[in-house]
Every structure is written in C-alpha cells, then in structure tokens.
Amino acid sequence: MDSEVMQVLSPVQVVALVGVLGVGAQWVAWRFRLPAIVLMLGIGLLVGPVMGLFLPDRDLGPIYKPLISVAVAIILFEGGLTLEYHRLRDAKGPVRRLVYLGAPLGWLFSTLVLWLAVGLSWQAAAVFGGVMVVTGPTVIAPMLRQARLRARPAQVLQWEAIVNDPVGALIAVLVLELVMVLETGLSAGEAVWLLGSGIGFAVLAGLAAGKGMEIAFRRAWIPEYMKVPVLFVTVIAIFAVTDSILHESGLLAVTIMGMFLANAKLSSYTELHRFKEHATILLVSGVFVLMAASLDFSTLTQLTWRAALFVILTVALVRPLQVMLPLIGSNLPMNERWLIALTGPRGVVMVAISGLFGDQLVEAGIADGALLAPLSFIIVLATVIIHGFTLAPMARRLGLSGSEGPGLLIVGGSPFSVALAQALEKCGVISLIADTNRQHLTKARHAGIPTFYGDILGEAAEHQVEFIAYPSALTASDNDAYNTLVATDLGPEMGRDAIWQLSRIKDNSRHALPAQLGGQRVNGKLTFEDVNQRLAEGWTLRSTRLTDEYDLEAWEAERPGAEPFVVVSKSSGLRFIGPDQPVGAQSGDWVTAFLPPELSAARDAAAQALAEEAGDVVKEQRERKEKGT
C-alpha cells in the first residue's frame, strides 16, 4: 500500500506536504500550548520511517541535500541578523561571561563527552560540540513565559540563547572547515593555506555583501518593495559562490553578512527582521520534518546505552560547568546561577545544522558523522521534555518565580492608568506603567506601582523591561499617534489579540486608520480624555470576583449603570471588553468596571460603615478584655 501511495506523490506534492505538516505542527503547538519541536519530530518520524509515506532521499532525489543546504544558510543568516554588537556590549556581566567564556567551554566539554563517553571520532565530536553551544532561543522563550521567572534569570537565559545561536553555529562551521581540509590529505602548509584562504574569502565576501546591501539600501538604489527579494537572492548567491571556493565556507559568509547588516542600523531593518522571522519559521519547519523523516532507525541502534549517557552528561555535567565556571565571581546570586545552569533546552536550529554537517562528514569518509542527526534529535527531545517539566517547579523551589497572575503593560501615565493598575492588582494582575514624561509617573510611583521612565520602543526598554512578565498591553497615553505606533510595533511580538488601545479622538471615516495599524479598541468610544474626565467626575474602577452564587446577572443587577472594562480569567488571562462584545465572565473570573459617581459614593459609604462597625467591634472587645482583667 505504501508503494502505491508513493507512486502518486511527486516531488512538488512532497514539498507541499512537508510545508503543511511543519507549519501545521507549529500551529497546533501554539493552539494547545505544546512544544512544537516534539510535534514536528513525531510527525516526521510517523510519515517517514514508520509509515514510509515519503523518504526525502528517495522522493526528492538529488535536490534534497541542496535544499537543506540553502535552508540552513538562510537560517544561519537569520541567526547573524539577531547579533547586534551594541546589545552585547550593553548586556549585563553574566550574559557577557556566558558568551565569551561559556560558549568555548561548552564546545570543549561537549566535545570531550562526545569523544570519550559516546565514542564519536574526534572530528565528529568537535563539529557536533560546536552545535551543542546553541541553546535554542525559539524554545527557551515559551518556557520562560510558562514558568514566569523573575526578571534577571529570565533575561540572562533569553539573551544567552539569542547571542549564542550564531556563535555556536560559527564555531561548528569553522571546525567543520578545519576537519574537511585535514581529511583531504594535504600537507600542513597546504592545509593552512587552503583553510586560511577559504575562511578569509568567506569573511571578505560576507562583509562585502553586507556593505553592498547597506550602501544600496541607504542610497535608495533598490525600491522598498524589492529590498527583501534582493536580500534573499544575495544571501543565496553569496552562499553558492563562497561554497565553491571552500566547502561549507558559504555558511560562514552568510552568517558574517547577517551580523554586518544587524549592526548597520538600516531604516528598513524592521521589515527585514520580520521577513527573516517568517522565512525561518517556514524553513525550520520544513527542515525539521525532512530530517525526522530521513532518520534511519538502524542508525539509532548504534547508540544503545550511550545515547542515555550522552543526555545525562549534557544536562547534569556539561551545562552546569558551562554556566557555573564563567559565573564565578559575578554578582549573580547562587540560586539564579543554579537555575540557569540547570536550564539549557536545544532547538530546531541544532537539528538543521547537525544533519547537514553530518552528511558532509560522511561524504568525507568519517562514518560516524551519520550519528549527528539522531543524536541531535535525542538531545533536543530530551532537553525540551526535561526542562519543560522541571523549570517552573525548580524556579518555585529556588524562590525565583514571578507573579502567577497575568501582567499588563500600560503605556502612558495618568490618573486613569494608576486607577486601572490599582483595580487590577486586586485581581492578581501586576501592571507596569511606562511613560516618556517623568512627571506623569509621579502618582504611580507614590502608589507603589512599577514604572518605566523612557520610550517603551527604545533600546533601554529591551534591557530593563521584563516583557515576558507582561503578555498584554494597553496603550493609553495622551498622544493618539504614539499609542498607534506602540500598538503596531508590539503587535507582531506579543500578538495583536493581546494589544489594546484607547479610542482615538478623531476616529471617524475621514481619520480612520487601516485595520493593520494600532491595537484593539476598548469599551466603545472611550478616549484618553473620556476615561480621565470620568475619574474627575467621581467615577471609579472596581474589581469584583464572580462565584457560582454571585454570577454575572447578579453583578449587573446590583450595579445599574456600571460599564465592564476588563475581565480577568485564570484560563484565558486578561481581556478588555471591546465594542459590542459580550462580557462573557464565568464563575471565578474577575470583572473590573467603571462605576458611576452615585454608585461609587454608595459603595464608599457602605465600605466606610463596615469599617466603622469593625472599629466598634474591636473597641468593644478591648473594653471587655480590660474589664475582665
């Protein structure tokens, strides 16, 4: 039956199927909050070696390996595009230590484990050791959100993953080139010349291509709509040209090119950054499914007990040494050091690179290079499962868990922002108020509300604001244009369904903005002036928790004229009430609403009466106690 199925699947259909399976797995993972890597691995194994639906080598033929090579080149270019020097310089001491010292140590210790414990040749061990440095930025971010770590350890883990991603790839590329040159049987002088000239040409080609793109973009030699296609084609061209000079040097060239463009401060950087993110998601999904489908179960039998030993030594020995040694003498508390040392999930980039490099080693006559792909799958799967289940409990045990409630970033300091933050605090929501005017934050600071003085879109915010702790945002400054800008900029990162915005003053048909700009509108037509005017007139923001006995109908009946503004739920988090949207609050949810002046005064009077009554009870108890004594 399998052979009959394969007869009707053309290479085009196979490529389409891989795309659907890879992207579909990522969507299912997002929808049900599951590790995407595990799903892609399972799907690839299922349609490949298990069912025999398609096998990449057989069904794609000679185009399979070139496709993988080009995909890895673009992935490494994307990695280089994330490495901005000013971010590395501005990063805190622990991050610099983990990059400058931790990456080389991680390569050294991983190489020794792979050589001595797993039994790989020194060539395969050295190449795979470089790939082991990468901790997977696309994997660590969801784990940090789920574990709700405190700011500092979360930032260290995230920045280490981002910076070490291209660093580990560079180490692996350089070691692979060294191995490939040595395996050619050249003399020492010839090997040094070939390696040096190849690496030098790759570096110069990457820098030249990056500089050329910078000049072309700055001088408007390329129109906006063609910048991304031209860049895409240039990456592939540079990879092909340099790779023809020295095998695999093209990967080094495109990584250098990405690093150069990342630091060129181009005005089109945002568009380029988003494009490469989209391209990387597609390529990583396809490469991961293809690699899993091409696995040979007979190769796994060669690992036997050594695979388990490899996982144990990596998690319990290599990673702790890679972190703890560089952090000696740092100002990081010991509990944070241990949390970072025991957290190091690997990602799909490792699988893509190791699969390609393993094939190159096999072609060079190093047979155990075939073990790199299955080893990478094993370590990725093991670390995702181990750290996915242990990070949150370990953080709680070490006292490094953040707030369990959903956080809200409020852009714009005003009496309304302070009142909203105070009302949501009762619901367990921690708010951060950000503003570019220090005076606007005075009342918030006096109320004990966390604040950030500066532009929330600036570089300072990237290092000082724990965005992971604030999955939702409300833009509520006195500048409608700035609110729209912030909501539009944060939308791709946080998700547009989590970005909210007060209505603009001029929001009629003449001044209406396109749907892709700004955030979701809250509570009908309420503007910045409206919400603050309400507070000045005596309206208040109050939060109430619903129960089985006290449901939404009872809440509405007791509060005539109240306008629900926010619903906080344990299952779905924080949600503002948009125009013509039902409240939809259930038992256990919190409802934060605007109460009109007369209702606010009545509830204040009732609260005051209860307070006076409680005071009378305490006073009476004291008198009785005094008489008794």
Buried (B, 14 or more C-beta within 10 A) or exposed (E): EEEEEBEEBEEEEBBEBBBEBBBBBBEBBEEEEBBBBBBBBBBBBBBBBEEBBBBBEEBBEEEBBEBBBBBBBBBBBBBBBBBBEEBBEBBBEBBBBBBEBBBBBBBBBBBBBBBEBBBBBBBBBBBBBBBBBBBBBBBBBBBBBEBBBBBBBBBBBBBBBBBBBBBBBBBBBBBBBBBBBBBEEBEEEEBEEBBEEBBEBBBEBBBBBBBBBBEBBEEEEBEEEEBBEBBBEBBBBBBBBBBEBBBBBBBBBBBBBBBBBBBBEBEBBEEBBEBBBEBBBBBBBBBBBBBBBBBBEEBBEBBEEBBEBBBEBBBEEBBBBBBBBBBEEBEBBEBBBBBBBBBBBBBBBBBBBBBBBBBBBBEBEBEBBBBBBBBBBBBBBBBBBBBBEBBBEBBEEBEBBBEEBBBBBBBBBBBBBBBBBBBBBBBBBBBBBBBBEEEBBEBBBEBEBBBBBBBBBEEEBBBEBBBBBBBBBBBBBBBBEBBBBBBBBBBBEBEBEBBBBBBBEEBEEEEEEEEEEBBBBBBEEBBBEBBBEBBEEBBBBBBBBBEEEEEBEEBBEEBEEBBBBBBBBEEEBBBBBEEEBEBEBBEEBBBBBBBBEEBBEEBEEEEEEEEEEEEEEEEEEEEEEEEEE
